[in-house]
Structure formats: structure tokens, C-alpha cells
Amino acid sequence: MPKNSKAVKRELDDDVTESVKDLLSNEDACDDSFKKSSLIVNNHEGEGKECDVEEGGSDGEEEERPAWNSKLQYILAQVGFSVGLGNVWRFPYLCQKNGGGAYLVPYLILLVLIGIPLFFLELAVGQRIRRGSIGVWNYISPRLGGIGFASCVVCFFVALYYNVIISWSLFYFSQSFQQPLPWHECPLVKNKTSPYVVPECEKSSATTYYWYREALNISNSISEGGGLNWKMTVCLLVAWSMVCLAMIKGIQSSGKVMYFSSLFPYVVLICFLVRALLLKGSIDGIRHMFTPKLEIMLEAKVWREAATQVFFALGLGFGGVIAFSSYNKRDNNCHFDAVLVSFINFFTSVLATLVVFAVLGFKANIMNSKCVALNTNKIVALLGNGIEESLIPHHINLTQVSQVSAEDYHQMIDIIRGVKEDEYGQLGLESCSIEDELNKAVQGTGLAFIAFTEAMTHFPASPFWSVMFFLMLVNLGLGSMFGTIEGILTPLIDTFKVRKEFLTVGCCVLAFSIGLLFVQRSGNYFVAMFDDYSATLPLLIVVILENVAIAWFYGIDKFFEDLKDMLGFTPYRFYYYMWKFITPILLMVLLCSSFIQLIMTPPSYSAWIQEEAKEKNLHFPPWGIVVCISLVVMAIMPVPVVFGLRYFNIIDENTSGLSTVSYKKGRIIKETARPGEDDDASLIQGKSPSEVPSPMPGNSIYRKQSGSGGPDADTAPNGRYGIGYLMADMPDMPESDL
């Protein structure tokens, strides 16, 4: 050993604590990335000693990192997470609202420009670093480590109210085993003389009344708490119990559940589509969906809503995508996965939209028939008293009102309107148009629990279809919940090294306790508040920071080299320009437009007024506005807090904070040179994992880079791997000195 080199020796049995998450995430010690890797260090006698450590950085005494049992299980998990309730009740609404078939064009364009590149990026960093969101962004840049914590906070907020929607579906599922369905007709109130229909139901409809009064028992405003709704409280407890049991063993348990929760909704959707196509009027609904209104494509609002839907449909920014991919083999083709899952998501949305519009077309025909019958009776009543019998075509028989078709009715009112143009408005006759029925845009809970349930009451064997529909909603919700909870658990388990069983149970118990807020009588208004304000802006900011962290902090060229090493081929240059320039710009435009919309639109919610039996738009009270702002601030707060702690060295940037690992039965030798002296041992040749030979006892050590300044402080000299540790080759060092 050269005389000016100083080696720091430590005893073999000493505990050495080092932040090694970067080391093991990049060293592929064997073909199977899920197996344990080996850290080889040299003892003081020159003999190689091997310490088994979990790849990705955990103690040698701990179990290896879990892995997916098969590629199919992993794909189903990603599909289950990305395909959720929004595909069934948000996408059809946007399609209806924004030009029908024309809406698919901006959606597809933005899926290619925003969705697939960002989805690919999250899959790649999770698979590359094999950590949850906290560990991944600590690795990329310690100052941006708050991105992972922000993702966890957003996931927790979303999980709180998303499981409430699952509990609503569970309630309707439990009530569907009845013939007739309980929301088929308005309930009657018996009194001493004769029974009468409940006024609130008579003013609205049977399904609307059942949703607001029987299921939610909703209050008139968010300020009226009204106490807990015990039926929904029980359903929420069941929902969280299901999530807890499915997640308690990590992907070993949730992965198996995915086979059912991911595939069953497709079975139901296909069955519904076949059944709906056999119903009268279904083609009218599908024709309405695919009739393009091209002029709407020129509106900026359509593109903004399409971008937002692409963003949330794939679950970007939640951390679930990163968590799932972190259990992958390191040579898995994540580019293929990104494209496959993105287009499966898109085609699922189209399939769900076909089903929804076929069913709504059937419902529109039924409502139109009722309208025709009602207004034909009005014409019969007006004959000789405002309408002459000569105005009625001879082939129309008004003695049998039920036999009058929609075409006959339209022929009558066209004649009446032409003859009595000035008096027509006073007759009170409606146009009864199927298009008008289909243009009544319904989304979210209104589509699932009111419009769709009403249509199913007219199905033959309606209880069967109701059971299938709400079981599908439960499965869609659970698939997304698994990914959301995984986005919380995986980063915390990787960071704090706690048992996943304890953390899972603790997280579910805490979430259920806070979730009681959503099952009081005013709970639906809090669900709307969290849905509007806890995720949109925070997730946009998180994804922008993710993109910038990879493209500018870590380095897009270095990331491309990592992808080439993982995939075995260089990705298309298209992604280079997307990640570096186009996608961040598009995301910033989307963020600014969303921010402007929130400012221009005062925080409000849709309240159900019992006395009037209709919805009314109300502004949040001052405390409600404070809660809305607090949700956004709390979700984003970890980013500036961690940045400040790192920047002012309150937490050392050269450590990974709490994410450290204690190594026993081994040692890491650090070399330091005196200032001004030549240090031959510091001439380290950096090699990629594929180029580094197997470490042999006596001539290799792991050496941590010294120094903390500059962007390249944690990168290898060849600029390919920012692992913080290098393999040092010192052939001139005698074995006895080690």
C-alpha cells in the first residue's frame, strides 16, 4: 500500500451503519433480481466474508424483498389500480359533455403526450431503484425527498373518501337481493284515511329519494352534521376490513386478490353491454355517444378536462405505480408495461362508456314513452277546448293513448304548433325528445346511484343485474384502493423498517376513525370537498416535480443510460424530448389553468334540500374554505419542508435520513487523504454493474465518495449511475493490508 494512503480499520463484529440504499439498488448480483444479493467485504486476515443483504437495502437478517409471483399478476395489479370508478362514471360524462366521439381525439393525443411518458417514467424509477416513493426521490435528489412524503399524504387523503364510495356500493349491493328492488317505487305513508306517496319522493324520483334519504339520510347543508349514519358506518367498517385483510401480507396477499378484483369488472361490463344491446333504445344512446360535435374541440376547456382525466386515470403521482413496479425484476420491460396498461385503461373507458350510453339510451326511451303518454293525455283533454279534432291526423287513434308512438306524437305537435303558433306556449305541451333526455349530463354518484339504478329497475331480472353492477363497483374501487394503500405502506416500510402487518392495521384503523367524518349525515358534502381539493393541485405539483427531478436534477442522459441497461435497448428518442421539454410545459399549463379555475370558481358544493326535493348549489362556510385550503397546503407542505431541512443542513444531504441500514458481521473501509498529498488509492475506476467483475477477496472494497458539493457528488465518473458507492480496484495493495 502506498505510504500516503490511510486506511481506517474496524473490527469484524462492529456495527457499521451506512446509508446503502443506492448501493444495492444498482448492483445486480445475480440473474434473478428478486433474490438476495451479496455484499462481499474483506476481513482483517484477507479472507472474503459474505453478508447476505436484501437487494434494495435492508439488513441481512431481514427477509428478502417480496416479488410478484408472475408477470400477469403484476399487470393485473397495475390495471386494477389505474382502472377505477372514474372510468365508469367520469369518462362517459366527459364524453357526453365534450362532443361525444370528438372527445376521444384530444384524449388520445394527450394520452400519448402526457399519460404514457409519465407512466413509463414512474414505472422505470420504481423498477430501477426498487423503493417506494420516499426512497426513490431521496435517491434522485435528497432535497426533493419531500415529493415522496407528499405522495403519501395525498394517497391518505384520497383513501379516506375513496373507501367511503366503496362502502356506498356495499350498501346498495346488500340491498339488491330483493324483488322488487327497494328503489323501484316511491314509498307510501299510511294514515287514517288513505295512503299517500312521500312528498319528497313524489317531487323527485324513486331512485333519487332512495339515494338521498334512505342511503345517505343527507342533511340540508355541510354545517348540519346530523350525527352518524349507522348503516353507512357499518359498511365503512366492512370496506376497511376488506382492504386491511387484502393488504396485510403486502403483495403476497393483494396480488392474489387482483386476479378477481381486476378481471371481474370486465366480465360484468361485457355482460351488461350484451344485455343492453338487446334493449329497446340502446342504439340511440350509442349513436348519441359517437356523434361528434367537432366545433367543441376548439374550446380550451375540453383539452384541460381531457388532460386532467388522462392524469388521474393512470394514477400518476400517487406512488402506487412506483410501489408496484419496485417489486419487479430489474430487467423487466417496463416500456411495454406502460404502453399496455395505458391502452387497456383507455379501452376500458370506451367499453364502460358504451355500456353506460346503451343503458342510458334504454332509459331515455322509457322516459320518452312516459312523456309521450302524459302529453297525449293533455291533447285529449284539450280537444274541443283549444285544439280542434281536425288537427289530429286520421291514422292516430287517441282512444288508445298507450298505442300512440313517439313519431305520431311529434307529427301531432308539429301540426298544432304550425296552426296555433301564437297560442302553442300556453298549451303546456312538451317536445318529448330522446336527444333531450340523453343530453342531461350525469356524472359521479348521480350516474351510478341514480341514473343507472333507475335504468336497472326496468331490466328483466333486475335484482341480478343490480347485484352484478354494484359488485363490479366494489371490485373497481378495491383495485384502486390496493394501489393507493400500497403507495402509503411501501415507502413507509422501506424508510422506517416497520413490520408491514402492524403498519397496515394501524393505517386502516386510523383511516376508519377519520373516515367517520364521511358517514355522518353531512358526509357526502365532505366527500365532494376532499374529491375537489385534496388531490388535483397537489398531484399536479408532485408529478411536475417528478418529471423535473428526473430530467434536470438526475439528468435525462444518465436516465436513458439506466433504461438501456435495464431494458437492453435504448428507448425511443421521443421520450427524451417529452420528459425534458414538452411534458413539463404541458403540465405547467394544466397546473396554471386548474389554479385559475379554482380561483375564479368560489368553493361550493351541491346540497340536497329536503323541503324542495332538489339540489341547490351552496358556497362553503368560512371554516369550510379554510379546510379546503388546508387540504392543499398539507399535501404540498412536505416538499418545501424537506427541501429547507436539506438546504440548511439541518438534515445532512449525504445521509438518507431515517432510511439507513445497520450492517453486522462486516465492515466498510473508508479512505481519506491528507490535503495536499497524492492519494494513489483515490484513483477509482467507475464501472457499470455489467462491467464490474465479481468482487474477489483481497482486492476489492466498497468505497463511499467523499465530498458533498456539486451536482455530480453522488454519481460515478462515467456519469451512468448515481449510486454513491463505487467498486475500487487496487491491485497494488497487498492482501495483508486488508
Order of alpha helices (4+ residues) and beta strands (2+ residues): beta-beta-alpha-beta-beta-alpha-alpha-alpha-alpha-alpha-alpha-alpha-beta-beta-alpha-alpha-alpha-alpha-alpha-alpha-alpha-alpha-alpha-alpha-alpha-alpha-alpha-alpha-alpha-alpha-alpha-alpha-alpha-beta-beta-alpha-alpha-beta-beta-beta-beta
